[in-house]
Amino acid sequence: MSSVEKAKSTSSEEKIPAIKPFHRPPPPIFSPMSEYTDSCVARTVFSGVAGGVMGLVFGGIFGMSPATVDDAHKPWKTQLADGFRSLRTQSWSYAKNFAYVGFIYSGVECFIEWGRGKTDIRNSAYAGCTTGGLLAYRAGPKAALVGCTGFAAFSIGIDYFTGRHGTSHKQIHDDVDS
């Protein structure tokens, strides 16, 4: 075989692309419950219940009022009963408030997401503003504006640091950490 024939045979072999095997993607994970758990109603109810449980925990942590000077003359059983009564009242109050905030925020965010047809950080900002405004509307328009601004900023901050809607502080500052 001459050198010209070798050159022709190698050039024709290089032009033929290699055949890649076909790999079928895995099927999507679907459970019968996902039809119900992905709905706005289920997400809203779950957020309200989770907020209530979290409120009970925080109420239990912060609800026990310390003994005062007036309680010093009471027997210890009465002081203990008063402490648990205060704990129960505070826990229930915290649970109602946290459940209300979780219920409103999640419902509004899901409704906005459904209406816009997008899942991005703006939904969190709009839902935070609406929730903050609704929580503070009884105190007047200035308080509602402050509540709207504060809750929207808090929602954006939480989504940013958890990386819920794309970029997070970890992705942006990867070059600094390493």
C-alpha positions as CSV (number, residue, x, y, z in Angstrom):
1,M,0.0,0.0,0.0
2,S,1.4,3.3,-1.0
3,S,1.5,6.4,1.2
4,V,-1.2,8.1,-0.9
5,E,-3.6,5.2,-0.4
6,K,-2.9,5.3,3.4
7,A,-3.6,9.0,3.5
8,K,-6.9,8.5,1.6
9,S,-8.0,5.6,3.9
10,T,-7.2,7.5,7.1
11,S,-9.0,10.7,5.9
12,S,-12.2,8.7,5.0
13,E,-12.1,6.9,8.4
14,E,-12.0,10.3,10.2
15,K,-15.1,11.6,8.6
16,I,-17.3,8.8,9.9
17,P,-18.8,9.9,13.2
18,A,-18.9,7.5,16.0
19,I,-22.3,6.1,16.9
20,K,-23.3,7.0,20.4
21,P,-25.6,4.6,22.3
22,F,-29.1,5.9,23.1
23,H,-29.8,6.3,26.8
24,R,-33.4,6.7,27.7
25,P,-33.9,9.3,30.4
26,P,-35.4,8.0,33.7
27,P,-39.1,8.3,34.0
28,P,-40.4,11.2,36.1
29,I,-41.1,10.4,39.7
30,F,-44.9,10.5,40.1
31,S,-46.9,9.4,43.1
32,P,-50.6,9.3,43.3
33,M,-50.4,11.8,46.2
34,S,-48.5,14.4,44.2
35,E,-51.7,15.4,42.4
36,Y,-53.1,16.5,45.7
37,T,-50.0,17.8,47.4
38,D,-49.0,20.1,44.5
39,S,-52.3,22.0,44.6
40,C,-52.5,25.5,46.1
41,V,-55.0,24.4,48.7
42,A,-52.8,21.6,50.0
43,R,-49.7,23.8,50.1
44,T,-51.6,26.5,51.9
45,V,-53.1,24.2,54.5
46,F,-49.7,22.4,55.0
47,S,-48.0,25.8,55.5
48,G,-50.6,26.9,58.0
49,V,-50.3,23.7,60.0
50,A,-46.5,23.8,59.8
51,G,-46.6,27.4,61.0
52,G,-48.8,26.4,63.9
53,V,-46.5,23.7,65.0
54,M,-43.5,26.0,64.7
55,G,-45.5,28.6,66.8
56,L,-46.1,26.0,69.5
57,V,-42.4,25.3,69.7
58,F,-41.5,28.9,69.9
59,G,-44.3,29.6,72.3
60,G,-42.9,26.7,74.5
61,I,-39.4,28.2,74.3
62,F,-40.3,31.8,74.9
63,G,-43.7,31.5,76.7
64,M,-42.7,30.6,80.2
65,S,-42.8,33.8,82.1
66,P,-40.2,34.2,84.9
67,A,-41.3,34.5,88.5
68,T,-41.9,38.1,89.6
69,V,-41.5,39.6,93.1
70,D,-45.3,39.3,93.6
71,D,-45.0,35.5,93.1
72,A,-42.4,35.1,95.9
73,H,-45.0,34.7,98.6
74,K,-47.0,32.0,96.7
75,P,-46.4,28.3,97.2
76,W,-44.2,26.6,94.6
77,K,-47.2,24.5,93.2
78,T,-49.1,27.7,92.5
79,Q,-46.1,29.3,90.9
80,L,-45.7,26.2,88.7
81,A,-49.4,26.1,87.8
82,D,-49.2,29.8,86.9
83,G,-46.1,29.3,84.8
84,F,-47.7,26.4,82.8
85,R,-50.9,28.5,82.4
86,S,-48.8,31.3,81.0
87,L,-46.9,28.8,78.8
88,R,-50.2,27.4,77.4
89,T,-51.6,30.8,76.6
90,Q,-48.4,32.1,75.0
91,S,-47.9,28.9,73.0
92,W,-51.4,29.0,71.6
93,S,-51.0,32.7,70.7
94,Y,-47.7,32.0,68.9
95,A,-49.3,29.0,67.1
96,K,-52.2,31.1,65.8
97,N,-50.0,33.9,64.6
98,F,-47.4,31.7,62.9
99,A,-50.2,29.6,61.3
100,Y,-51.9,32.8,60.1
101,V,-48.7,34.1,58.5
102,G,-47.8,30.7,56.9
103,F,-51.3,30.3,55.6
104,I,-51.6,33.8,54.1
105,Y,-48.0,33.9,52.6
106,S,-48.2,30.4,51.1
107,G,-51.7,31.0,49.6
108,V,-50.8,34.4,48.1
109,E,-47.6,33.1,46.7
110,C,-49.3,30.1,45.1
111,F,-52.0,32.2,43.7
112,I,-49.5,34.7,42.2
113,E,-47.4,31.8,40.8
114,W,-50.5,30.3,39.2
115,G,-51.6,33.7,37.8
116,R,-48.1,34.7,36.4
117,G,-47.3,31.2,35.2
118,K,-43.7,31.6,36.5
119,T,-41.8,30.4,39.5
120,D,-39.2,33.1,40.4
121,I,-38.2,35.4,43.1
122,R,-40.7,38.0,42.2
123,N,-43.5,35.8,43.4
124,S,-41.9,35.7,46.8
125,A,-41.5,39.5,46.8
126,Y,-45.2,40.0,45.8
127,A,-46.4,37.5,48.3
128,G,-44.2,39.0,51.0
129,C,-45.5,42.5,50.3
130,T,-49.1,41.3,50.3
131,T,-48.7,39.4,53.5
132,G,-46.9,42.2,55.3
133,G,-49.5,44.7,54.2
134,L,-52.4,42.4,55.3
135,L,-50.8,41.9,58.7
136,A,-50.3,45.6,59.3
137,Y,-53.4,47.1,57.6
138,R,-55.3,47.7,60.9
139,A,-52.5,50.1,62.0
140,G,-53.0,52.4,59.0
141,P,-51.5,52.9,55.6
142,K,-48.0,53.8,56.8
143,A,-47.8,50.6,58.9
144,A,-49.1,48.6,55.9
145,L,-46.4,50.1,53.7
146,V,-43.7,49.3,56.2
147,G,-45.1,45.8,56.6
148,C,-45.2,45.3,52.9
149,T,-41.6,46.5,52.4
150,G,-40.2,44.6,55.3
151,F,-41.9,41.3,54.6
152,A,-41.0,41.5,50.9
153,A,-37.3,42.2,51.8
154,F,-37.4,39.3,54.3
155,S,-38.9,37.0,51.7
156,I,-36.4,37.9,49.1
157,G,-33.5,37.5,51.6
158,I,-34.7,34.0,52.6
159,D,-35.1,32.9,49.0
160,Y,-31.7,34.3,48.2
161,F,-29.9,32.6,51.0
162,T,-31.7,29.2,50.5
163,G,-31.2,29.3,46.8
164,R,-34.8,28.6,46.2
165,H,-35.2,30.4,42.9
166,G,-31.9,29.9,41.1
167,T,-28.8,31.8,42.2
168,S,-27.9,31.9,45.9
169,H,-25.1,33.5,47.8
170,K,-23.2,30.2,47.7
171,Q,-23.2,30.1,43.9
172,I,-22.2,33.8,43.5
173,H,-19.4,33.6,46.0
174,D,-17.9,30.2,45.1
175,D,-14.6,31.8,44.0
176,V,-14.2,33.5,47.4
177,D,-14.8,30.4,49.5
178,S,-12.3,28.2,47.7
